[in-house]
Amino acid sequence: MKRLRQLHDAGVSIWLDTLSRELLTTGEFQTLVDDWSVTGATSNPTIFATAIRGADSYDAEVRARLSAGESDPQALFFDLALDDVRSAADVLRPVYDASGGRDGFVSFECTPDLADDAEATIDQALMLWGRLDRPNVMIKVPATTAGVEAIEELTADGVNMNVTLLFARSRYDQVIDAYLTGIERRAAAGEAVDTVASVASFFVSRVDAKADEQLPGRSPLRGRVAVANAKLAYQLYEERFSDDRWKRLAATGAPPQLPLWASTGTKNADYSDVLYVEELIGPDVINTMPDTVLRSFADHGRVARTVDADIETSESVITQLPEHGVDLDAITSALEREGVASFCDSYHQLLDCIAEKVAAETSAS
């Protein structure tokens, strides 16, 4: 666990990129918090689909909800998943308190079918925020065009947010602006700004997977685009959260919207299994790791400040892409839409799985 402690001490908040009833009830999640330097957790429709489909730990609660007259799959999903999120938030509450409200969060995502509907996203996010009723939860909203609109409104309403499915630095700039505007509106209305928490989840490995498909097999740019893109995103973070606009907000007690590295499991077996951890280490960052990556880093990860090292090389990697016929803007745009579609597929599979459990329990009774 020494390497994970060193990573944490280097400024990286380690969040687990999974959540399940089994993880909570067995005490494994508590152990990860106590002994593995884990200080947060994230969830999404894919994670919950895997958890609910792959175990019978939810069956008893499904039966209880059915007995109480609840049979709608989406309502049941919220009942099951929100219980897990609240339980995880309670485990993480000491981390939240010790960090002054800057760490110790667990995230729950708005349903992906609303990704292009700002008003519906806002309504559902406010409902979820109210039902979760914990200061150390975050509502995940995708960084679509509609999502950016929702981010401003929800920030102004004081909702903790995890902005997800970020791939492009241009979109990240819009997300930062939405957060700042929301905080400004909140401050102007005389509302507290020091209790609002926000992170921006910049996806990493998927960028390499898509870029590598277009790069020649011997290209020196293969496996380097995602890290370069993320490092330049960190440069944007440092720029936007040090200018005069931010200084005025910081003086009111507003916290910065921290960058979070998501999709950090390596998709190419030829690359290091801890590539997207080792290359993005530095202050004020969060890394959401699948359990396999967490354990790999604990075994052989190396800790050094890398997130703002050799920026000129990162700029060169991005600049060279057009010469190789690679359009990074097209890649990040496609990844955003593919990400929404993938989460929608998982969400519908999840609802189908719950419907099957309902049917099985109904027929057995």
BALOBA-1460 file (C-alpha; in Angstrom, 3 decimals):
// residues 365
<rec num="1" residu="m" x="0.000" y="0.000" z="0.000"/>
<rec num="2" residu="k" x="3.086" y="2.215" z="0.272"/>
<rec num="3" residu="r" x="2.927" y="3.271" z="-3.378"/>
<rec num="4" residu="l" x="-0.711" y="4.338" z="-3.063"/>
<rec num="5" residu="r" x="0.102" y="6.403" z="0.014"/>
<rec num="6" residu="q" x="2.940" y="8.055" z="-1.890"/>
<rec num="7" residu="l" x="0.558" y="8.742" z="-4.782"/>
<rec num="8" residu="h" x="-1.927" y="10.321" z="-2.400"/>
<rec num="9" residu="d" x="0.826" y="12.395" z="-0.806"/>
<rec num="10" residu="a" x="1.833" y="13.611" z="-4.296"/>
<rec num="11" residu="g" x="-1.573" y="15.301" z="-4.559"/>
<rec num="12" residu="v" x="-3.679" y="12.613" z="-6.258"/>
<rec num="13" residu="s" x="-7.048" y="11.706" z="-4.775"/>
<rec num="14" residu="i" x="-7.606" y="8.012" z="-5.477"/>
<rec num="15" residu="w" x="-11.216" y="7.187" z="-6.298"/>
<rec num="16" residu="l" x="-12.464" y="3.697" z="-7.016"/>
<rec num="17" residu="d" x="-14.119" y="3.366" z="-10.416"/>
<rec num="18" residu="t" x="-16.773" y="0.902" z="-9.290"/>
<rec num="19" residu="l" x="-19.491" y="0.434" z="-6.695"/>
<rec num="20" residu="s" x="-21.709" y="-2.488" z="-5.724"/>
<rec num="21" residu="r" x="-23.780" y="-3.837" z="-2.852"/>
<rec num="22" residu="e" x="-21.304" y="-6.688" z="-2.378"/>
<rec num="23" residu="l" x="-18.360" y="-4.307" z="-2.149"/>
<rec num="24" residu="l" x="-20.156" y="-2.467" z="0.634"/>
<rec num="25" residu="t" x="-21.687" y="-5.319" z="2.630"/>
<rec num="26" residu="t" x="-18.501" y="-7.409" z="2.739"/>
<rec num="27" residu="g" x="-16.538" y="-4.514" z="4.178"/>
<rec num="28" residu="e" x="-14.168" y="-4.491" z="1.209"/>
<rec num="29" residu="f" x="-14.900" y="-0.863" z="0.409"/>
<rec num="30" residu="q" x="-14.186" y="0.125" z="4.013"/>
<rec num="31" residu="t" x="-10.865" y="-1.742" z="3.786"/>
<rec num="32" residu="l" x="-9.933" y="0.106" z="0.601"/>
<rec num="33" residu="v" x="-10.618" y="3.404" z="2.357"/>
<rec num="34" residu="d" x="-8.763" y="2.418" z="5.529"/>
<rec num="35" residu="d" x="-5.753" y="0.642" z="4.022"/>
<rec num="36" residu="w" x="-5.505" y="1.450" z="0.296"/>
<rec num="37" residu="s" x="-5.699" y="5.280" z="0.368"/>
<rec num="38" residu="v" x="-9.024" y="5.291" z="-1.501"/>
<rec num="39" residu="t" x="-10.841" y="8.566" z="-0.839"/>
<rec num="40" residu="g" x="-13.802" y="8.425" z="-3.206"/>
<rec num="41" residu="a" x="-15.846" y="6.356" z="-5.637"/>
<rec num="42" residu="t" x="-17.685" y="6.798" z="-8.911"/>
<rec num="43" residu="s" x="-20.545" y="4.950" z="-10.547"/>
<rec num="44" residu="n" x="-22.270" y="4.958" z="-13.918"/>
<rec num="45" residu="p" x="-24.947" y="2.872" z="-15.686"/>
<rec num="46" residu="t" x="-22.357" y="0.332" z="-16.881"/>
<rec num="47" residu="i" x="-21.050" y="-0.173" z="-13.358"/>
<rec num="48" residu="f" x="-24.523" y="-0.700" z="-11.888"/>
<rec num="49" residu="a" x="-25.599" y="-2.929" z="-14.785"/>
<rec num="50" residu="t" x="-22.624" y="-5.179" z="-14.073"/>
<rec num="51" residu="a" x="-23.275" y="-5.154" z="-10.322"/>
<rec num="52" residu="i" x="-27.001" y="-5.912" z="-10.486"/>
<rec num="53" residu="r" x="-26.761" y="-8.429" z="-13.319"/>
<rec num="54" residu="g" x="-23.778" y="-10.261" z="-11.882"/>
<rec num="55" residu="a" x="-24.937" y="-10.989" z="-8.333"/>
<rec num="56" residu="d" x="-27.978" y="-11.965" z="-6.295"/>
<rec num="57" residu="s" x="-27.223" y="-9.469" z="-3.525"/>
<rec num="58" residu="y" x="-30.020" y="-7.203" z="-4.746"/>
<rec num="59" residu="d" x="-32.717" y="-9.884" z="-4.998"/>
<rec num="60" residu="a" x="-33.969" y="-9.600" z="-1.423"/>
<rec num="61" residu="e" x="-34.453" y="-5.863" z="-1.769"/>
<rec num="62" residu="v" x="-36.234" y="-6.320" z="-5.096"/>
<rec num="63" residu="r" x="-38.653" y="-8.679" z="-3.344"/>
<rec num="64" residu="a" x="-39.149" y="-6.178" z="-0.527"/>
<rec num="65" residu="r" x="-39.855" y="-3.342" z="-2.952"/>
<rec num="66" residu="l" x="-42.281" y="-5.519" z="-4.900"/>
<rec num="67" residu="s" x="-44.120" y="-6.342" z="-1.685"/>
<rec num="68" residu="a" x="-44.385" y="-2.614" z="-1.052"/>
<rec num="69" residu="g" x="-46.011" y="-2.176" z="-4.467"/>
<rec num="70" residu="e" x="-43.044" y="-0.885" z="-6.465"/>
<rec num="71" residu="s" x="-42.485" y="-2.638" z="-9.800"/>
<rec num="72" residu="d" x="-41.318" y="0.061" z="-12.252"/>
<rec num="73" residu="p" x="-37.752" y="-0.845" z="-13.348"/>
<rec num="74" residu="q" x="-36.419" y="2.717" z="-13.263"/>
<rec num="75" residu="a" x="-37.933" y="3.391" z="-9.834"/>
<rec num="76" residu="l" x="-36.438" y="0.137" z="-8.572"/>
<rec num="77" residu="f" x="-33.068" y="1.047" z="-10.040"/>
<rec num="78" residu="f" x="-33.081" y="4.356" z="-8.187"/>
<rec num="79" residu="d" x="-34.126" y="2.613" z="-4.962"/>
<rec num="80" residu="l" x="-31.314" y="0.051" z="-5.217"/>
<rec num="81" residu="a" x="-28.553" y="2.296" z="-6.502"/>
<rec num="82" residu="l" x="-29.228" y="5.275" z="-4.266"/>
<rec num="83" residu="d" x="-29.054" y="3.008" z="-1.215"/>
<rec num="84" residu="d" x="-25.571" y="1.938" z="-2.344"/>
<rec num="85" residu="v" x="-24.458" y="5.515" z="-2.959"/>
<rec num="86" residu="r" x="-25.676" y="6.658" z="0.453"/>
<rec num="87" residu="s" x="-23.893" y="3.724" z="2.117"/>
<rec num="88" residu="a" x="-20.654" y="4.536" z="0.300"/>
<rec num="89" residu="a" x="-21.012" y="8.212" z="1.208"/>
<rec num="90" residu="d" x="-21.351" y="7.259" z="4.872"/>
<rec num="91" residu="v" x="-18.136" y="5.217" z="4.702"/>
<rec num="92" residu="l" x="-16.385" y="8.187" z="3.090"/>
<rec num="93" residu="r" x="-17.823" y="10.828" z="5.419"/>
<rec num="94" residu="p" x="-14.743" y="10.886" z="7.705"/>
<rec num="95" residu="v" x="-12.574" y="11.579" z="4.638"/>
<rec num="96" residu="y" x="-14.914" y="14.397" z="3.616"/>
<rec num="97" residu="d" x="-14.826" y="15.931" z="7.092"/>
<rec num="98" residu="a" x="-11.049" y="15.609" z="7.467"/>
<rec num="99" residu="s" x="-10.468" y="17.259" z="4.069"/>
<rec num="100" residu="g" x="-12.734" y="20.198" z="4.829"/>
<rec num="101" residu="g" x="-15.244" y="19.046" z="2.240"/>
<rec num="102" residu="r" x="-12.724" y="18.777" z="-0.597"/>
<rec num="103" residu="d" x="-12.545" y="14.969" z="-0.897"/>
<rec num="104" residu="g" x="-14.468" y="11.873" z="0.161"/>
<rec num="105" residu="f" x="-17.160" y="11.942" z="-2.534"/>
<rec num="106" residu="v" x="-19.205" y="9.283" z="-4.292"/>
<rec num="107" residu="s" x="-20.924" y="10.071" z="-7.601"/>
<rec num="108" residu="f" x="-24.233" y="9.005" z="-9.119"/>
<rec num="109" residu="e" x="-25.087" y="9.708" z="-12.749"/>
<rec num="110" residu="c" x="-28.222" y="11.174" z="-14.254"/>
<rec num="111" residu="t" x="-29.772" y="8.645" z="-16.611"/>
<rec num="112" residu="p" x="-28.032" y="8.874" z="-20.000"/>
<rec num="113" residu="d" x="-31.280" y="9.092" z="-21.960"/>
<rec num="114" residu="l" x="-31.424" y="12.741" z="-20.799"/>
<rec num="115" residu="a" x="-27.967" y="13.687" z="-22.082"/>
<rec num="116" residu="d" x="-29.323" y="16.033" z="-24.754"/>
<rec num="117" residu="d" x="-32.143" y="17.534" z="-22.669"/>
<rec num="118" residu="a" x="-30.905" y="20.261" z="-20.331"/>
<rec num="119" residu="e" x="-34.220" y="20.888" z="-18.577"/>
<rec num="120" residu="a" x="-34.888" y="17.200" z="-17.898"/>
<rec num="121" residu="t" x="-31.299" y="16.747" z="-16.678"/>
<rec num="122" residu="i" x="-31.695" y="19.632" z="-14.240"/>
<rec num="123" residu="d" x="-34.995" y="18.266" z="-12.925"/>
<rec num="124" residu="q" x="-33.622" y="14.750" z="-12.434"/>
<rec num="125" residu="a" x="-30.362" y="15.987" z="-10.899"/>
<rec num="126" residu="l" x="-32.254" y="18.047" z="-8.332"/>
<rec num="127" residu="m" x="-34.452" y="15.040" z="-7.529"/>
<rec num="128" residu="l" x="-31.427" y="12.758" z="-7.080"/>
<rec num="129" residu="w" x="-29.588" y="15.364" z="-5.017"/>
<rec num="130" residu="g" x="-32.564" y="15.642" z="-2.701"/>
<rec num="131" residu="r" x="-33.031" y="11.891" z="-2.371"/>
<rec num="132" residu="l" x="-29.368" y="11.196" z="-1.674"/>
<rec num="133" residu="d" x="-29.316" y="13.851" z="1.051"/>
<rec num="134" residu="r" x="-25.588" y="13.660" z="1.772"/>
<rec num="135" residu="p" x="-23.074" y="16.531" z="1.555"/>
<rec num="136" residu="n" x="-20.429" y="14.220" z="0.074"/>
<rec num="137" residu="v" x="-22.283" y="12.986" z="-2.981"/>
<rec num="138" residu="m" x="-21.969" y="14.322" z="-6.510"/>
<rec num="139" residu="i" x="-24.430" y="14.165" z="-9.373"/>
<rec num="140" residu="k" x="-22.802" y="13.204" z="-12.658"/>
<rec num="141" residu="v" x="-23.861" y="15.139" z="-15.754"/>
<rec num="142" residu="p" x="-22.327" y="14.467" z="-19.188"/>
<rec num="143" residu="a" x="-20.455" y="17.306" z="-20.869"/>
<rec num="144" residu="t" x="-22.765" y="17.481" z="-23.873"/>
<rec num="145" residu="t" x="-24.035" y="20.824" z="-25.172"/>
<rec num="146" residu="a" x="-27.171" y="20.378" z="-23.075"/>
<rec num="147" residu="g" x="-25.060" y="19.214" z="-20.166"/>
<rec num="148" residu="v" x="-23.040" y="22.418" z="-20.154"/>
<rec num="149" residu="e" x="-26.277" y="24.382" z="-19.815"/>
<rec num="150" residu="a" x="-27.366" y="22.147" z="-16.946"/>
<rec num="151" residu="i" x="-23.989" y="22.509" z="-15.200"/>
<rec num="152" residu="e" x="-24.392" y="26.257" z="-14.822"/>
<rec num="153" residu="e" x="-27.935" y="25.968" z="-13.455"/>
<rec num="154" residu="l" x="-27.149" y="23.134" z="-11.050"/>
<rec num="155" residu="t" x="-24.020" y="24.869" z="-9.761"/>
<rec num="156" residu="a" x="-26.074" y="27.993" z="-9.123"/>
<rec num="157" residu="d" x="-28.505" y="25.751" z="-7.205"/>
<rec num="158" residu="g" x="-25.672" y="24.461" z="-5.004"/>
<rec num="159" residu="v" x="-25.566" y="20.891" z="-6.334"/>
<rec num="160" residu="n" x="-22.241" y="19.057" z="-6.106"/>
<rec num="161" residu="m" x="-21.338" y="17.920" z="-9.597"/>
<rec num="162" residu="n" x="-19.126" y="15.449" z="-11.412"/>
<rec num="163" residu="v" x="-19.011" y="16.525" z="-15.059"/>
<rec num="164" residu="t" x="-18.423" y="13.350" z="-17.051"/>
<rec num="165" residu="l" x="-17.587" y="12.266" z="-20.603"/>
<rec num="166" residu="l" x="-15.079" y="15.037" z="-21.212"/>
<rec num="167" residu="f" x="-12.688" y="14.401" z="-24.091"/>
<rec num="168" residu="a" x="-11.990" y="17.752" z="-25.776"/>
<rec num="169" residu="r" x="-10.125" y="20.649" z="-24.209"/>
<rec num="170" residu="s" x="-12.467" y="23.070" z="-25.982"/>
<rec num="171" residu="r" x="-15.441" y="21.453" z="-24.253"/>
<rec num="172" residu="y" x="-13.550" y="21.459" z="-20.964"/>
<rec num="173" residu="d" x="-13.125" y="25.218" z="-21.335"/>
<rec num="174" residu="q" x="-16.916" y="25.536" z="-21.703"/>
<rec num="175" residu="v" x="-17.449" y="23.365" z="-18.625"/>
<rec num="176" residu="i" x="-15.106" y="25.522" z="-16.545"/>
<rec num="177" residu="d" x="-16.940" y="28.630" z="-17.717"/>
<rec num="178" residu="a" x="-20.321" y="27.089" z="-16.816"/>
<rec num="179" residu="y" x="-19.032" y="26.268" z="-13.335"/>
<rec num="180" residu="l" x="-17.610" y="29.753" z="-12.798"/>
<rec num="181" residu="t" x="-20.791" y="31.418" z="-14.035"/>
<rec num="182" residu="g" x="-22.883" y="29.227" z="-11.749"/>
<rec num="183" residu="i" x="-20.708" y="30.156" z="-8.775"/>
<rec num="184" residu="e" x="-20.915" y="33.851" z="-9.714"/>
<rec num="185" residu="r" x="-24.705" y="33.646" z="-9.857"/>
<rec num="186" residu="r" x="-24.791" y="31.896" z="-6.520"/>
<rec num="187" residu="a" x="-22.533" y="34.481" z="-4.898"/>
<rec num="188" residu="a" x="-24.577" y="37.338" z="-6.362"/>
<rec num="189" residu="a" x="-27.710" y="35.804" z="-4.843"/>
<rec num="190" residu="g" x="-26.070" y="35.781" z="-1.415"/>
<rec num="191" residu="e" x="-25.863" y="31.982" z="-1.264"/>
<rec num="192" residu="a" x="-22.935" y="30.081" z="0.226"/>
<rec num="193" residu="v" x="-20.312" y="29.056" z="-2.316"/>
<rec num="194" residu="d" x="-17.792" y="27.351" z="-0.054"/>
<rec num="195" residu="t" x="-19.861" y="24.157" z="0.223"/>
<rec num="196" residu="v" x="-20.253" y="23.572" z="-3.523"/>
<rec num="197" residu="a" x="-17.946" y="20.866" z="-4.889"/>
<rec num="198" residu="s" x="-17.302" y="20.067" z="-8.536"/>
<rec num="199" residu="v" x="-14.953" y="17.896" z="-10.578"/>
<rec num="200" residu="a" x="-14.442" y="17.640" z="-14.327"/>
<rec num="201" residu="s" x="-13.909" y="14.054" z="-15.506"/>
<rec num="202" residu="f" x="-11.504" y="14.008" z="-18.441"/>
<rec num="203" residu="f" x="-11.487" y="10.589" z="-20.124"/>
<rec num="204" residu="v" x="-8.075" y="9.286" z="-21.091"/>
<rec num="205" residu="s" x="-7.594" y="5.764" z="-22.486"/>
<rec num="206" residu="r" x="-10.418" y="5.995" z="-25.013"/>
<rec num="207" residu="v" x="-8.568" y="8.829" z="-26.766"/>
<rec num="208" residu="d" x="-5.540" y="6.606" z="-27.371"/>
<rec num="209" residu="a" x="-7.732" y="3.717" z="-28.498"/>
<rec num="210" residu="k" x="-9.387" y="5.900" z="-31.131"/>
<rec num="211" residu="a" x="-6.208" y="7.723" z="-32.219"/>
<rec num="212" residu="d" x="-4.202" y="4.499" z="-32.486"/>
<rec num="213" residu="e" x="-6.767" y="3.135" z="-34.940"/>
<rec num="214" residu="q" x="-5.845" y="5.973" z="-37.308"/>
<rec num="215" residu="l" x="-2.088" y="6.129" z="-36.758"/>
<rec num="216" residu="p" x="0.378" y="3.931" z="-38.693"/>
<rec num="217" residu="g" x="1.571" y="0.889" z="-36.771"/>
<rec num="218" residu="r" x="5.095" y="2.264" z="-36.305"/>
<rec num="219" residu="s" x="4.048" y="5.828" z="-35.542"/>
<rec num="220" residu="p" x="5.888" y="7.312" z="-32.529"/>
<rec num="221" residu="l" x="2.613" y="9.034" z="-31.599"/>
<rec num="222" residu="r" x="0.822" y="5.789" z="-30.764"/>
<rec num="223" residu="g" x="-0.031" y="5.562" z="-27.077"/>
<rec num="224" residu="r" x="0.939" y="9.192" z="-26.465"/>
<rec num="225" residu="v" x="-2.073" y="11.212" z="-27.594"/>
<rec num="226" residu="a" x="-4.271" y="10.627" z="-24.544"/>
<rec num="227" residu="v" x="-1.633" y="11.671" z="-22.022"/>
<rec num="228" residu="a" x="-0.701" y="14.711" z="-24.106"/>
<rec num="229" residu="n" x="-4.343" y="15.715" z="-24.352"/>
<rec num="230" residu="a" x="-4.813" y="15.315" z="-20.592"/>
<rec num="231" residu="k" x="-1.635" y="17.218" z="-19.740"/>
<rec num="232" residu="l" x="-2.769" y="20.145" z="-21.855"/>
<rec num="233" residu="a" x="-6.148" y="19.972" z="-20.134"/>
<rec num="234" residu="y" x="-4.316" y="20.329" z="-16.814"/>
<rec num="235" residu="q" x="-2.565" y="23.385" z="-18.217"/>
<rec num="236" residu="l" x="-5.996" y="24.819" z="-18.982"/>
<rec num="237" residu="y" x="-7.095" y="24.060" z="-15.420"/>
<rec num="238" residu="e" x="-4.102" y="25.922" z="-14.007"/>
<rec num="239" residu="e" x="-4.712" y="28.863" z="-16.334"/>
<rec num="240" residu="r" x="-8.439" y="29.232" z="-15.676"/>
<rec num="241" residu="f" x="-8.127" y="28.766" z="-11.926"/>
<rec num="242" residu="s" x="-5.426" y="31.363" z="-11.438"/>
<rec num="243" residu="d" x="-6.743" y="34.318" z="-13.468"/>
<rec num="244" residu="d" x="-8.386" y="37.452" z="-12.060"/>
<rec num="245" residu="r" x="-11.907" y="36.110" z="-12.512"/>
<rec num="246" residu="w" x="-11.088" y="33.099" z="-10.388"/>
<rec num="247" residu="k" x="-9.226" y="35.111" z="-7.771"/>
<rec num="248" residu="r" x="-12.377" y="37.169" z="-7.167"/>
<rec num="249" residu="l" x="-14.390" y="33.977" z="-6.671"/>
<rec num="250" residu="a" x="-11.732" y="32.303" z="-4.548"/>
<rec num="251" residu="a" x="-11.882" y="35.309" z="-2.219"/>
<rec num="252" residu="t" x="-15.527" y="34.403" z="-1.513"/>
<rec num="253" residu="g" x="-14.494" y="30.893" z="-0.438"/>
<rec num="254" residu="a" x="-15.397" y="29.080" z="-3.661"/>
<rec num="255" residu="p" x="-13.395" y="25.880" z="-4.274"/>
<rec num="256" residu="p" x="-11.880" y="25.193" z="-7.717"/>
<rec num="257" residu="q" x="-13.431" y="22.601" z="-9.976"/>
<rec num="258" residu="l" x="-10.792" y="19.875" z="-9.840"/>
<rec num="259" residu="p" x="-9.665" y="17.851" z="-12.873"/>
<rec num="260" residu="l" x="-10.382" y="14.123" z="-12.668"/>
<rec num="261" residu="w" x="-8.792" y="11.446" z="-14.852"/>
<rec num="262" residu="a" x="-11.360" y="8.840" z="-15.892"/>
<rec num="263" residu="s" x="-11.111" y="5.780" z="-18.119"/>
<rec num="264" residu="t" x="-7.644" y="5.074" z="-16.745"/>
<rec num="265" residu="g" x="-7.567" y="1.351" z="-17.426"/>
<rec num="266" residu="t" x="-5.178" y="0.618" z="-20.304"/>
<rec num="267" residu="k" x="-7.009" y="-0.749" z="-23.354"/>
<rec num="268" residu="n" x="-3.882" y="-1.811" z="-25.268"/>
<rec num="269" residu="a" x="-1.999" y="-4.740" z="-23.723"/>
<rec num="270" residu="d" x="1.246" y="-3.413" z="-25.212"/>
<rec num="271" residu="y" x="1.091" y="-0.388" z="-22.893"/>
<rec num="272" residu="s" x="1.887" y="-0.306" z="-19.190"/>
<rec num="273" residu="d" x="-1.111" y="-1.214" z="-17.070"/>
<rec num="274" residu="v" x="-0.479" y="1.891" z="-14.948"/>
<rec num="275" residu="l" x="0.316" y="4.263" z="-17.823"/>
<rec num="276" residu="y" x="-2.613" y="6.603" z="-17.189"/>
<rec num="277" residu="v" x="-1.768" y="6.887" z="-13.509"/>
<rec num="278" residu="e" x="1.994" y="7.328" z="-13.684"/>
<rec num="279" residu="e" x="1.904" y="9.945" z="-16.434"/>
<rec num="280" residu="l" x="-0.723" y="12.190" z="-14.811"/>
<rec num="281" residu="i" x="0.486" y="12.676" z="-11.234"/>
<rec num="282" residu="g" x="0.392" y="16.077" z="-9.596"/>
<rec num="283" residu="p" x="-1.429" y="18.357" z="-7.180"/>
<rec num="284" residu="d" x="-5.189" y="18.897" z="-7.256"/>
<rec num="285" residu="v" x="-6.003" y="15.903" z="-9.467"/>
<rec num="286" residu="i" x="-8.261" y="12.911" z="-8.964"/>
<rec num="287" residu="n" x="-7.727" y="9.550" z="-10.623"/>
<rec num="288" residu="t" x="-10.644" y="7.112" z="-10.783"/>
<rec num="289" residu="m" x="-9.149" y="3.653" z="-11.010"/>
<rec num="290" residu="p" x="-10.729" y="0.297" z="-11.745"/>
<rec num="291" residu="d" x="-9.870" y="-2.218" z="-9.035"/>
<rec num="292" residu="t" x="-7.321" y="-3.898" z="-11.330"/>
<rec num="293" residu="v" x="-5.439" y="-0.636" z="-11.894"/>
<rec num="294" residu="l" x="-5.518" y="0.187" z="-8.195"/>
<rec num="295" residu="r" x="-3.923" y="-3.137" z="-7.330"/>
<rec num="296" residu="s" x="-1.425" y="-2.913" z="-10.184"/>
<rec num="297" residu="f" x="-0.245" y="0.491" z="-9.025"/>
<rec num="298" residu="a" x="0.021" y="-0.752" z="-5.449"/>
<rec num="299" residu="d" x="2.289" y="-3.509" z="-6.784"/>
<rec num="300" residu="h" x="4.585" y="-1.676" z="-9.195"/>
<rec num="301" residu="g" x="3.508" y="1.930" z="-9.776"/>
<rec num="302" residu="r" x="6.088" y="4.713" z="-9.740"/>
<rec num="303" residu="v" x="5.381" y="8.103" z="-8.169"/>
<rec num="304" residu="a" x="6.795" y="11.311" z="-9.609"/>
<rec num="305" residu="r" x="5.244" y="14.640" z="-10.544"/>
<rec num="306" residu="t" x="4.455" y="14.181" z="-14.211"/>
<rec num="307" residu="v" x="1.206" y="15.998" z="-15.006"/>
<rec num="308" residu="d" x="2.957" y="19.265" z="-15.824"/>
<rec num="309" residu="a" x="6.315" y="17.857" z="-16.952"/>
<rec num="310" residu="d" x="7.606" y="18.181" z="-20.522"/>
<rec num="311" residu="i" x="4.624" y="20.157" z="-21.758"/>
<rec num="312" residu="e" x="6.454" y="21.071" z="-24.952"/>
<rec num="313" residu="t" x="6.477" y="17.409" z="-25.950"/>
<rec num="314" residu="s" x="2.738" y="17.135" z="-25.297"/>
<rec num="315" residu="e" x="2.126" y="20.176" z="-27.468"/>
<rec num="316" residu="s" x="4.294" y="18.643" z="-30.183"/>
<rec num="317" residu="v" x="2.339" y="15.363" z="-30.107"/>
<rec num="318" residu="i" x="-0.955" y="17.188" z="-30.612"/>
<rec num="319" residu="t" x="0.502" y="19.479" z="-33.281"/>
<rec num="320" residu="q" x="1.814" y="16.529" z="-35.313"/>
<rec num="321" residu="l" x="-1.525" y="14.695" z="-35.496"/>
<rec num="322" residu="p" x="-2.846" y="16.439" z="-38.655"/>
<rec num="323" residu="e" x="0.365" y="15.468" z="-40.470"/>
<rec num="324" residu="h" x="-0.606" y="11.849" z="-39.853"/>
<rec num="325" residu="g" x="-4.200" y="12.373" z="-40.993"/>
<rec num="326" residu="v" x="-5.603" y="12.389" z="-37.462"/>
<rec num="327" residu="d" x="-8.279" y="14.939" z="-36.566"/>
<rec num="328" residu="l" x="-8.353" y="15.123" z="-32.762"/>
<rec num="329" residu="d" x="-11.477" y="17.302" z="-32.757"/>
<rec num="330" residu="a" x="-13.326" y="14.674" z="-34.785"/>
<rec num="331" residu="i" x="-12.086" y="11.951" z="-32.438"/>
<rec num="332" residu="t" x="-13.207" y="13.721" z="-29.273"/>
<rec num="333" residu="s" x="-16.581" y="14.593" z="-30.796"/>
<rec num="334" residu="a" x="-17.140" y="10.967" z="-31.799"/>
<rec num="335" residu="l" x="-16.066" y="9.739" z="-28.360"/>
<rec num="336" residu="e" x="-18.595" y="12.010" z="-26.656"/>
<rec num="337" residu="r" x="-21.448" y="10.606" z="-28.717"/>
<rec num="338" residu="e" x="-20.186" y="7.035" z="-28.400"/>
<rec num="339" residu="g" x="-19.893" y="7.475" z="-24.653"/>
<rec num="340" residu="v" x="-23.492" y="8.637" z="-24.349"/>
<rec num="341" residu="a" x="-24.669" y="5.781" z="-26.591"/>
<rec num="342" residu="s" x="-22.680" y="3.211" z="-24.607"/>
<rec num="343" residu="f" x="-24.104" y="4.398" z="-21.289"/>
<rec num="344" residu="c" x="-27.596" y="4.389" z="-22.824"/>
<rec num="345" residu="d" x="-27.119" y="0.769" z="-23.903"/>
<rec num="346" residu="s" x="-25.944" y="-0.190" z="-20.415"/>
<rec num="347" residu="y" x="-28.842" y="1.685" z="-18.857"/>
<rec num="348" residu="h" x="-31.405" y="-0.130" z="-20.981"/>
<rec num="349" residu="q" x="-29.708" y="-3.462" z="-20.264"/>
<rec num="350" residu="l" x="-29.896" y="-2.590" z="-16.587"/>
<rec num="351" residu="l" x="-33.621" y="-1.859" z="-16.787"/>
<rec num="352" residu="d" x="-34.159" y="-5.121" z="-18.703"/>
<rec num="353" residu="c" x="-32.250" y="-7.015" z="-16.007"/>
<rec num="354" residu="i" x="-34.385" y="-5.486" z="-13.260"/>
<rec num="355" residu="a" x="-37.538" y="-6.233" z="-15.253"/>
<rec num="356" residu="e" x="-36.420" y="-9.874" z="-15.502"/>
<rec num="357" residu="k" x="-35.902" y="-10.028" z="-11.747"/>
<rec num="358" residu="v" x="-39.348" y="-8.520" z="-11.229"/>
<rec num="359" residu="a" x="-40.916" y="-11.066" z="-13.578"/>
<rec num="360" residu="a" x="-39.100" y="-13.957" z="-11.879"/>
<rec num="361" residu="e" x="-40.167" y="-12.847" z="-8.403"/>
<rec num="362" residu="t" x="-43.748" y="-12.211" z="-9.546"/>
<rec num="363" residu="s" x="-44.073" y="-15.634" z="-11.127"/>
<rec num="364" residu="a" x="-42.575" y="-17.320" z="-8.056"/>
<rec num="365" residu="s" x="-45.003" y="-15.661" z="-5.672"/>
